[in-house]
Amino acid sequence: MPICPDRPRPFTCAICGEHRDYRWPGPVQCWPVEPVCRWCEQTFGSVVPAPGAFRDRRLLSVFSALAEALHTEAAHQHYRRHYGTA
């Protein structure tokens, strides 16, 4: 039985499309939660209030990041259709 958990698997972020290979992932609390990389989670995700388990707050942050990315893309599509591209 290993003392340390296995490091996160490499994956492609669903928001930015970058391939993330975490060779030195840092503390376990900062590991990315698939399918969103840590940078996109912190950029697009909302801050979740303190009550609740830490992992639950991280999952809510990931879900809010995905929802915000979908909302942003929908707004881009809407404005492109009405106003064209620059």
Buried (B, 14 or more C-beta within 10 A) or exposed (E): EEEEEEBBEEBEBBBBEEEBEBEEBEEEEEBBBBEBBBBBBEBBBEEBEEEEEEEEBBBBBBBBBBEBBEEEEEEEEEEEEEEEEE
